[in-house]
């Protein structure tokens, strides 16, 4: 390809053959095996007789057909084993991810920060020093699906609800200087 990139179409069939016959790390099987129940016979295996090719050539047509049918019957079981292995692998990945993911759960009257949407938006005045969070706000109502209806601290509800992944708990950095009126507000 590097010497003559315009000849890509000539190498496409070889590349697809290599992709379909190579084993995948997730399943340990090739696409060809999952489709036909056995590994592909490479052209080299026909030219230079390999043991498995010689065995098939020695079989009578009726026995060969019977062997192929038995492989196809085993194929459904093989596909189910592969499917279960993939599900197990995905659950392991999800469990590993969820160990480190913090799901914020809020209740009514909790005080929260809200991310400034759209994400990565910058204020022209501040540039890269633009704030990422705004607030504080109070959770006015808890909705299904990790959605929350926010309100200002004065109690005026917002027009739209927001997903919990865009919220975080509000913890004032210094409670000492907070006035009594502000403490009652919180």
C-alpha positions in Angstrom: 0.0 0.0 0.0 2.8 2.4 0.8 4.5 1.9 -2.5 1.4 2.3 -4.6 -1.6 3.5 -2.7 -3.8 3.5 -5.8 -3.8 -0.3 -5.9 -5.8 -0.5 -2.6 -8.7 -2.3 -4.3 -6.4 -5.2 -5.3 -5.5 -5.8 -1.7 -9.0 -5.4 -0.3 -10.1 -9.0 -0.8 -6.9 -10.3 0.9 -7.4 -7.9 3.8 -11.0 -8.9 4.3 -10.0 -12.6 4.1 -7.4 -12.0 6.8 -9.9 -10.1 9.0 -12.6 -12.7 8.7 -10.2 -15.6 9.4 -8.2 -14.2 12.2 -9.2 -14.9 15.8 -10.6 -12.0 17.8 -9.4 -11.3 21.3 -12.9 -10.8 22.7 -14.3 -14.2 21.5 -11.2 -16.2 20.8 -12.8 -17.2 17.5 -12.8 -15.9 14.0 -15.9 -14.6 12.2 -15.5 -17.6 9.8 -15.6 -20.1 12.7 -18.8 -18.5 14.1 -20.4 -18.6 10.7 -19.4 -22.1 9.4 -18.4 -24.0 12.6 -14.8 -24.6 11.7 -11.7 -22.7 10.7 -11.1 -21.6 7.2 -8.9 -23.6 4.9 -6.1 -21.4 3.7 -5.0 -21.7 0.1 -1.5 -22.8 1.3 -3.2 -25.8 3.2 -4.6 -27.1 -0.1 -1.3 -26.8 -2.0 0.8 -28.3 0.8 -1.4 -31.1 2.2 -2.0 -30.5 5.9 -3.4 -33.2 8.2 -6.9 -31.8 8.5 -7.2 -31.4 4.7 -6.0 -34.9 4.1 -8.5 -36.3 6.6 -11.4 -34.6 4.8 -10.1 -35.8 1.4 -10.0 -39.4 2.7 -13.6 -39.3 3.9 -16.4 -40.8 1.7 -19.0 -38.2 0.6 -21.7 -39.5 3.0 -19.3 -39.4 6.0 -18.1 -35.9 5.0 -21.7 -34.7 4.8 -22.4 -36.2 8.2 -19.3 -34.6 9.7 -20.4 -31.2 8.3 -23.9 -31.5 9.7 -22.5 -32.5 13.1 -20.3 -29.3 13.0 -23.4 -27.2 12.2 -25.3 -28.7 15.1 -22.5 -27.9 17.4 -22.4 -24.3 15.9 -25.4 -23.1 17.9 -23.9 -24.2 21.1 -20.6 -22.6 20.2 -22.4 -19.3 19.4 -24.2 -19.4 22.7 -20.9 -20.0 24.6 -19.4 -17.1 22.7 -22.4 -14.9 23.4 -22.2 -15.7 27.1 -18.5 -15.1 27.2 -19.1 -11.6 25.7 -21.8 -10.8 28.2 -19.5 -11.9 31.0 -16.7 -9.7 29.7 -19.0 -6.7 29.3 -20.3 -7.2 32.8 -16.7 -7.2 34.1 -15.9 -4.0 32.3 -19.1 -2.4 33.6 -18.4 -3.5 37.1 -14.8 -2.1 36.9 -16.1 1.2 35.4 -18.9 1.5 38.0 -16.4 1.1 40.9 -14.9 4.5 39.9 -18.0 6.2 38.7 -19.8 8.2 41.4 -23.5 8.4 40.9 -24.8 11.5 42.6 -28.2 11.0 44.2 -30.0 14.1 45.4 -33.0 14.6 47.6 -35.5 17.5 47.7 -34.2 20.6 49.4 -30.5 19.6 48.7 -28.3 22.5 47.6 -26.4 21.8 44.4 -24.1 23.3 41.8 -25.2 23.0 38.2 -22.7 22.6 35.3 -22.7 25.4 32.8 -24.2 24.0 29.6 -23.2 23.6 26.8 -20.1 22.0 28.2 -16.8 23.6 27.3 -18.5 26.9 26.6 -16.3 29.9 27.6 -17.2 33.4 28.6 -15.5 36.0 26.4 -14.6 38.1 29.4 -12.9 35.3 31.3 -11.6 33.1 28.5 -10.0 29.9 29.8 -10.7 31.0 33.3 -14.5 30.9 32.8 -16.4 29.1 35.6 -17.6 25.6 34.9 -20.3 25.5 37.6 -23.0 27.9 38.5 -25.3 28.1 41.5 -26.1 27.3 44.2 -29.6 26.0 43.5 -32.0 23.9 45.5 -33.5 20.6 44.3 -37.2 21.5 44.0 -38.5 18.1 42.9 -36.9 14.6 42.2 -38.1 13.1 38.9 -37.7 9.6 37.5 -34.5 8.6 35.6 -32.0 10.6 37.7 -33.7 13.9 36.6 -34.2 16.9 38.9 -36.2 20.0 38.9 -34.1 22.9 40.3 -35.2 26.1 41.9 -33.3 29.2 43.0 -32.5 29.6 46.7 -35.5 32.0 46.8 -37.8 29.2 45.7 -38.4 30.2 42.1 -38.5 26.9 40.0 -36.5 26.7 36.8 -38.3 26.2 33.5 -36.6 22.9 32.6 -35.4 19.8 34.5 -31.8 18.6 34.4 -30.0 15.2 34.6 -28.2 14.4 37.8 -24.9 13.9 36.0 -24.8 17.7 35.5 -25.1 18.4 39.2 -22.9 18.1 42.3 -23.5 18.8 46.0 -22.8 22.3 47.2 -20.4 22.5 50.0 -19.4 26.0 51.0 -15.7 26.4 51.4 -16.0 28.5 54.5 -19.0 28.2 56.8 -17.4 30.5 59.4 -18.0 33.7 57.4 -21.5 32.8 56.4 -24.1 35.1 57.7 -27.1 33.9 59.8 -29.5 34.9 57.0 -27.5 32.8 54.4 -27.4 29.8 56.8 -31.3 30.0 57.1 -31.5 30.1 53.3 -29.5 26.9 53.0 
